Amino acid sequence: MKNTARLFLTVFLVVASVCPACFAQSIQVTPNPAALDDTLTLTFTGFPPITQILLWWDKTPTSLFDLPNIFITQSIVTDATGSAQAKLDYLSLRVYPATAGDHVITASFLIPFTGSFGLAQAPVRLLPRKGWGALPPLPQTSRNSFSGGLLAYLNYAPDRKSTSLEITNGQSVVRIGTANVHPVTFSGLSWSPDGTKIAFSATFDTDPEGNVYVIDSSGRLSQVTSYGGAPPRITGRGTGSIEGGIRPAPTPEPSGQQAAEDTCGDLRNRLEPPKGIKVTLVGTGITTIALPDNPNLGLNATYRFRFNDVPEGEYWVHASYSTTVCQEHTTTKTTVDSEGNPRSTTILVRRQAGATGSISFPAVVRAGQVTQLDPIECVLLWRIVGDPSWLDNQTLAYIARGGVFDRSGIAVSDIWLARLGAQLVQLSNTVKHGKITRISASPTNGKLLFYADSISGLAVADAANFEASANPVTSSLAISTATGGKLYILDDFPSWAPDGTHIAFIRRNALLLTPEMSPSDPNKLAMMPIIATIGDVWVKNVATGEEKQLTNFNLQAGEGAVWYPAWSPDRSQIAVTYTKDALQSTDIRIINVADGSSFNLTNNGTSMMPVWTAAGTTALPQNVQIDPSRLFEVQTQPQVVRGDVNGDGKVTTADALILLRIAVGLQQPTQQQLAAGDVDRSGKIDVRDAVRVLRAAVGLENLV
């Protein structure tokens, strides 16, 4: 039987070498036509047995490998009958222009004993993604002026010690508010669909944890998430004190191995004791530094703190510190012996690295009492949120990231939803879906656009049905024949067009060396982690897969765009954060979608993070202080005492007189007076309210 099989194979190979056409190779593609997001099944028949097949998309190779071009990366080997089967999906075609339209799949294979190769081809028709249909084309007219609507952006001081939120209509600029923080404290802006609210993420008084905040038309600053602690709830008019102690994280045990290189100092204490621990009452702006009770105890010391004259209420206390930690890693060191032979030695290296510790804990303050908190242990980890994006006027999607020791080691990165005034909902899970690090939500189609680590590219999913609908739209960790053979590492910072039909994103070249930045200026040095995100602006039709490069910056010289591109309301322009000098300066640059022409909207070198809205006007206030203490001043007012309009804690005839003046138009009420003086809850203050307060003042009525 074996001899028969060998004879058959020998005859097969001889005939194949003499007459390759005697074997009718065929490729059957199903389904065909297929949607862009379908998986294609390829069935190969009539090929030489036990032969490798290479696949090509829209290309006929001139040799078996046809380098430097790249074939579709799949390992396909025929069986003894010359047959094989393979699956082909969007990720397999990521390096090609996998767009809706007519395409050709080519299979190349080596003809045994001849040194030549054979070809087989099959046509494939790809239709638009399911559920999208034909999308309207992008505008074809460019202009050298602002296209309309309102654009919000950040403008930071030259020394980068304060950052302002500003809004422009292309002609004039309004300053909404200022925060005394570095611009990298912020992570993205997002304007609500109705133009009445701006969301942003920032690291304020819960450092290193960050949170999502919203500023609305009343000037109210709301903390949407509570990583590191929530704003306080004031319950009375008295004051008390908070006193407690904090201990740093426990010392990791050393391995006991002798290090060939040692930059950590004393290996018995791999974590350097912090000099002090920053302690904050979240949402109040009240901060102190906890100092060790006995510095000689090192990491065993307790760091003591105390807050006096704290209003009665429920608080979160947040503590954080930065120090250094000894980290271990192995490396291979190659040397040459006396005879010139290379010798490799594996060594253990210990080096110092930055470490961040933090902890949050609740505290209740009662009048005239000292709230004692037992020593609480900080932990070496961090959690920060970023990239808030509105799904509707009440719902935000955002990314929550977490890790240990320092921000270079992200352990988890997930999508969460926050509906204002409701409980947070986790949408993705790193263990199940991989890390997701960028996000853009579309109020128009209810879809989320994000960077997915699992596919090294961008993906789309329905917010209402995330699990079943996730679908890749770009993936660029490979050589792209569609873009002249340039090597790209990833597509990043995705942004939905207003109508939810197209996306814009930043594409970065893997061969690009990070431009150098002088470490002489610490404030500018803080921008260094962002330098690696410099790239060009691209747009993509989600339904058909068609891509268009809008910019061709000199990335190697430090010129390019960073952060999220922002679409104009009519889709004709895209605003980006533009740098010409590796983030030594940044400006808002407007790019015309029609032809990629562009112009600077700002020329101050200190503007960044644009976001556009279709609203013609804004009800947002001007010149408010964007600061954690705003949460305390605006959001958490003391409990209102009905009838007490002068705020002295009791109801008297003086309150009745104030109400009478308000009722007859001689005085305008404040918000606090309106809340306390409108005793019949009619929505206004009138003479009836004044009469009821007067009766309460003389003991004839109880205003409970």
N, C-alpha and C positions, 0 to 999 in steps of 0.2 A: 504493500500500500504506500509506504514511504517512497519507494523507488518510482511509483507511478506519479506521485505528487511532484517529485523532483523533475521527472521527465516533462510533466505538464508545464512547470515553471520555466524550465530551460527552453522549451519550444516557444512559450509565451514571450520570453525575453528576446530570443532570436528574431521572432517575427516583428516584435516591437522595434528592434534596432534597424531592421531592414525596411519596415513599413509602418511608421508611427500612425499613419492615417487609417491603418486597418482596424484600429481600436477607436470606436466612436465615443470620445469623451463627452459627457453631458453633465450639466449642472442644473438641477431643478430647484427653484426658489419658491418657498411658500411662507406666508401668503404673498401674492404678487398680483396687483399692487398692494402695498402695505403702508400703514401710517408711519410717520417718522419715529414714533415711540414704540412700534411693534418690534418683536424679536423675530428675525428671519431664520428659517430652517433651510440649510443648504444640503442637498443630497447629491453626491458625486458618484457617477457610474462610468465604467469603461476605461478607467485609468490603469496604468501599470500597477501590479500588486506590490505591496510593502514599499510604497513610494511616498515621499513627503510632498505635500501640496502647499504652495504659497499663494495667498490671496492678494489681489490688487483691486483698488476702488478707482474707477474712472481713469485707468491708466493701463496701457499695453507695454509691458517691460521689453527691453531690447536684449536683456540677458537674464539669467536665472534670478539674480539678486538685484541687478540694476541700481547698485549703490551710486550716490549717497541717498537716493530716495528710499522710503521705507514701505514695506508691504504691511497689510493688516496683520497684527501680531496674534497669530493663532498657530498652534501646532496640530496640523492635520496629516495623518498618515493613512493610506489606504490599507484595506485588509487583503487577504489572499485572493479575493475575487476582483480587486481593483475598485472597491467601493468604499465610501466614507460618508460621514454626516457631521455637520458642524452647525453651531448657533452663532448668529451675528446680531448684535444689538447696537444701540446708539453709542454705548461706551466703547465698543470695538471699533466704531467708525469715528471716534472722537478726533483723530488727527486729520480727517478729511473733511471737505465741505459736504457734510451729510445734510443736504437740504432737500426740500420737497422738489420733485422733478424726476427726469429720466436719468438713470445711471447704468453703468456696466460693471459687473463683477468679472474679473479675470483670474483664472487659476493657472499658475505656471508649475511645471514639474520637470524633473530630470529624466531624460530618456536613457534607460540603462545601457551601459557599455558604449555609448556614443559620445558623451561629453556635451551633447546638445540638449535643448529643452523644448518642451511642447507647451501649447497654450489651449485653454478652453474658456469660453465666455458665455455669460448669461445676462440678459437685460433685467433691470429692476426699476420699478416705478415707485417712488416714495410720495405719499400724500401728506398734507399738513397734520400736525398732532391732533389727536382725537379731542373733540370738544372745542376746537378753536375756529375752524373754518377759515375763510379768507379774511385777512386783516387789512385795514386801510393802510396805504403807503405812507411813509414819512413825508413831511413837508419838503418841497423842492426849491423853496425860495430862501435865500440868505439875506441877512441885513447886518448893518454895522451899529445897531442901536438895541437897547433893551426892548424885549418883545412884549412886555406887559406883566400884570400881576404884581406881587410883592415878593421880595427876596430877603430872607433873614440870614444872618451870618454872625460869626464871632470876630471881634476886633480887639486885639490884645495890645497892651502897652509895650513900648520898645524894650523895656527891661523884663517883660513877660511876668510881671508881678501882679497884674490885674487883667481881667478879661471882660469885655462888654458884649452884650447882645444888641445888635442893631438891625434895622429894617429899612430897605430902600425900595422906591418905585422906579428906580433908574435915573431919577433926577435929584431927589432930596433924600436925606438920611435921618431917621429918628432913632435915638438911643433908648432902648427899652430898660436896660438895667446893667449893673456892673457887679462883678464878684472879684474879691481880692485873692485870686488864685491864678496859677499858671494855666495857659490855654490847654495843655495836655490833661488837665484835670477833667475836662469835658470829653465826651465821646459821642459826638453826633447830635444833630438837631432834627426835629420832625414836627411839621406843622399839621394840625388837625385839619380834616377835609373842609370844615366850615370856616377855617381861618381864625378861630377865636382862642386857640390854645397852642402853645409850643411846648413840646416835650424835649427833654435832654437828659443824658446821664452824666453824673459827675461824682467825684470823690470829695466830699466836703468834710464833715466832722466825724465820719466813720472810717477814716483811712486805716487800712488799705481797701476796705470794702467800699464799693460804689453803689449808687442807687439811681433810680429813675425819678425825675422831678417833672412837674408840670407848672407852668406859669400861665394864668388865665387873664381875662379882660378886667378883672377887679384888682389885679396886682397880687393875687393870692398865690403863694408858692406852696405847692402840695408835694409831699413825698409819697410816691406811688408804691415803692417797694421798701422793705424794712431790713435789708441786709446790714448787719451791724447795729440794728436798733431802730425803733420807731419814735416819732415825735411824742412829746409829753402830752398828758391829759391833766389839765389843772382842775383841781376839785375844791379848792377853798382859797381864802384870802390870807391865811396865816403863813408862817414860814417855819422851816425846820432845817436840819443838817443831814448830810450823808457822809459817813466815814467808813473806810474799808482798807483792804490790803490786796495786793496782786502779786502773784509769783510768776516768774518766767517759766517757759516750758521746761520739762525735765531734760537733763543732759543725756544725749545719746551715748550708748556705751561704745568705747573705741574697740576696734577689731583686734588689737593686740599685735598686729603685724607691724614690722618696722618699715617705715616709708623710705623709699629711695630719694624722693623729693618731699620736703616738708615745709610748707609755708604757713602752717596753722599754729605754730607756737606750742603751747602746752596741750598735748594730746589727751590728757586726763580730763580736760574740760573743753570739749569740742565746740560748745556754744559759748560765745563771748557774752558775759553778763551785760545787759544794757545799762547805760549811765542813768537813764530815767525812763519812765513809762508815761505816755500822754494819756490823760483821762478826760473824757468829755461827757457832758450831759447832752445826749443827742437832741438836736432840734432847738437848742437854746443858745448856742454860741458860747456857753460857759465851759472853760477848759482849765485844767491844772496839770502839773507835772508831779507824778508820784516818784518819790525818792526812796532808796533802800534804807531800812531801819538799821542795818549793819552791813556796810559795804564789804567788810572782810569775809562775809559768808558767801559772796559770789552769787551763784545761781540759787542758793538756798535762802537768800535774803527775801524779806517781804517788803514790797514797795508800797508805802503808805500814802493815802490821799484823804482830803476832806473838802466838802463843799458846804459853805455856810449861807444862811439867808435864802434858802431855796423855797419857792412857793409850794404850798401843799399840792400834791399831785402824784401821778404815776409816771415814772421815768425809765429810760434805758441808759445805763452807764456803759460807755464804750472805752476800752483801753487798747492801746497799740504801741508797739515799739519796733525799732529797726536795729539790727546788730549784725554780727558776722557769724558764720557757721563754718566748721571744717567739713568739707565734702570730699569723698573718696572716689577715685576712678582708676582704672588700670590703663596702661599705655604700653606700646612696644617701642623699645629703643634699639636701634641698629648700630652696631659698632664694627670695626674691622680689627681682626687679630694681627699678630706679628707677621703672619704669612699672607696677609692681604685678603683673608676669607671673611665674608660678612657673618656677624653673629647677632642674633636677635635675642633680646632679654625683655621679659614682661615684668614691669615694675608697678608698684602701687603708689599712686600720687595722692597726696592730700593738699587741698588748696582752700583758701578762704573764699567765701561767697557771701553776698548779702542775704539776710534772713529777715522775715517780717512775722511778728507775732501779734495776735489780736484776740479779743474776747468781748462779748457783750452780755450784760446781765441786768435784770429789772431791779428797780428800787422804788419803794413807796415812801413818800415824805408826809409826815403829819406835823401839825403845828406844835411848836415848842419841844419837839422830840428829835433825838439823834438816831438816824437809821444806821445800824451797824451791819456791815457786810463782812462775812468771814473771808479770809484770804482765798482768792480765786485764781486758778491757774490759767495763764495764757497758753494758747496753742500756736504752733508754727504753721499756719495756713492762712489763706486769704480767699475772698470771694468778691467778684466785682461784676457789675452788669454794664451793658452798653448797647448801642445801636437801637434805641427805641424807635418804633415805626407804627403809625396809626393804621389799624384795620377799619375803624369807623370813629365817630366823634367821641366814643366812650371807651374804646378798647385799644390797648397798645400791645404789640409784640416786641420782645426784647431778648437779648442773649445774656445768660448768666454763666460766668466762667469761674472756675475754682482751681486751686492748686496748693502746693506746699512749698515752703521755704521762700521762693522768690517767684516773680511773675513770668519767668522763662519756662517754667514747667507746668503747663496747663493740664490738669487731670480730667476735668469735665468741662463741657461747653454745650449748653442746651438752649432750646427755644422755650420761652415762657410767655403766657398771655396774662395781661393785667387789665381787668375791667375796673374803671374808676369806682371806688367804694365797695368792690367785691373781692373775693378771695383769689389769690394767684393760682394759675393753672399751668402745670408743666406739660409741654407738648412733645418734646423729643427727649430721648435718653441716650447719653453717650455710650453706655454699654451696648445698647440695642441698635442705635442708628449711627454711631460714630460721632465725632465732634462736629458741631456746627458753629461757625465763628463769625458770620456776617448775616444780616437779614434785612429785607425790604418787604413791607406789606403793601398790598394793593387794595384800597377801599372799593375800587371799581369791580374787581373780579373775585375778591375774597381769598386771593392766593398769596402764599409766602414764597419769596425768592431768597435763596440762601447759599452760602458756600458750605459744601459737605466734604468733610475730610475723607469719608469713605470712598468717594469717587474722584477726589482731587479736582473738584470743579463745582459749578453752580447747578442747583436743582430747584424745582418748583413743586409745591404741594398745596392742597386746599387746607386752609386753616380749620375748617369744620370737619375735615376727614383726613387728617395728616397721615395716619398710618397707611391707608390704602392708596393714596394719590401721589406720593413722592416720586418724582421723575426727573432724571438728569437733563439739563439743557446745554451745558458746556463742560468740557473736561480737557485740560490742555497740558497735562504732564507728558508731553511727547513732542517729537519733531512734527511740524505742521507743513505739509506740502501746499496747503491753501495759502500760506503767508510767506512763501519764498524760502521755506526750509528753516526759518528761525525757530529757535528752541524757547518755548515759554514754560514757566514753572507753574503759573496758576492765573485764573481769572478771579478777580476779587472786587469787593465793594459794589455789589449789584444794586441797581435802582430801577424800579418800575416806572414806565411812562404813565402819565395821568390816566390814559384810557386803558391801561393794563394790557396793551398789545405788544409792546417792545420793551426791551431792557437795555440799560447802559451799564457798563462795567469798566474796571481798570484791568488792563492786561499787562503783566510784568514779564520781562525776559530773564530766564534763568542764567544766562551768560553775563548778565549785567553785574559788574562789580559795584559794591556799595560805595558811593562817593565818600571821601574822607571829610570829617568835620572836626575842626579844632576844639579840643577839650578846654580851652582857656576860659570860655564863658559857660558857667554851669547852667544858666537858664536856657541857652541854646543847645547845650548838651542833652537836655531832657528831651529834645526832639529827635535824637538819634534813632530810637527804635522805629520811628515812622519812616526814616529814609528808605528802608528796604521796600516800602510800599509804592514808591514812585513808578508810574507806568503811563501807558497811553490809553486814550478813551476809545472804546468800541461800542457799537450798538448792535442789537440782534433782534430779528423778528422771531418771536417765540414759536409761532405756528409753523413757519417754513424752515427755520434754522438759518436763514440768510444772515450773514454778518457783514459789518462795514466798519473799517477803521477810520476814525475821525481825526486823530492827531498823529503826528510823527515827531515827537519830541526827541531832543538829544539826551536820552536817559543816562548815557555814560557820563555826561558832564553835569549831572544833577538837575536837569530840567525835566519837568513832567507834572502829572496830576497825582494827587493823593486824596484819600477818603472818598466818600460817596459822591458820584455825579448827581446833579439835581436838574430834572426836566422842567422846562417852562410850561405853563398851562396849555399852550397850543402845540407843544411838542417840537417847535421849530428850533429851540436852543437848549443847550445843556450848560449849566454852571458848574465849575470845578474849583477846587483849591489848587492853585498853580504856583509852582516854585521854579525859579531859574537858577538857583544856587544851593541845591540840596537842603532846603528848608531853613537857610539863613534868613530868608524872607519868604512870605507867602501873600498872594493876592487872589481875588475872585476873578476868574477868566470865563468869558462867555463864548461858547463854541456853537457855530451854526451847524445844525444837523445835515443840511442840504449838501454842503461842500467841505466842511471841516474848517472853514475860515474862522478866525477868532479875534477877540479884543479884550483888553482888561477893563473890568467894571470898577475895580479899585486899583490904586497905585501907591498905597501907603506902605506896602510890605509887611502889614500886620493883620491881614484879613484871612479868614479860613472858614471851612465847614458851611457852605451855602445850602439853603433849602428854600424851595419856591412854593408859592401858593397862588391859586387863581383868584383869591379875594382881592377886590379893588381897594378896599380900605381895611384898616385894622382897628379893633377895639382895645388892643393891648395898651397898658399904661406906659408912661414914660418915666425914666430915671428912678426906677425902684432899685433897692439893694438886693441883689441875688446872693443871699447869704443864709446859712443854716438858722440864724437867729430870726429870720423872717417866718420860719415855721412856728416859732414860739410866739411871735408878736401877732401874726395874722390868723393862723390856723387853730391855735389852742387858747382861746379866750377863757377867762374865769367864768364860772357858772353865773348866768344872769339872774339877778334878784328882781322880780317883777315890781315895778313902781319906783325902783331906786335908779333914777336917771342921772343923779350927780355922782354916783359911784362911791358913796361913803359907807355903804354896807347896810343902810337902814332906810326906811320909807318915812319921810317927814313932809311938812308943809312946803319946804324948799323945793322938793321934787314936784309937788303939785303946781307951784308957781312957774317952774321951768316948762312944764307941760302946757300950761295955759298960754305962755308966750309962743310956744311952738304951734299950738292949735290956731291962734289968731294971726300967724304969719310973721311974728316979730323975731323969730329965731329959727334957724335950720337945725334939724336933729342930726346927730352923728349916728352911725350904724349901731353903736352900743346903746344910745338913748332910744332909738327906734325899737330895739329888741326889748328893752326894759319898760318903755313907756306905753307901748301899744298893748295895754292890758286886756282889751277885749278881742285881740287878734283879728282886727279888721284890715290890717295892712297899712294903716296910717294912724297918726296921732290927732285926736280931736278933743273937743271940750268934754265929752263923756269920759275919756280916759283921765283927764285932769280932775274931774269930780270924783271918780272912783279912788284915785290916789289920795285925794284930800280926805275922803271918808276913812281910808285905811290909816292915814296919818293920825287921826283923832280917835282911832279904835272902833269905828263903826262898821268896818268891813275887813275881811281877811282875803288878801290877793294871792292865795296859794294856787 
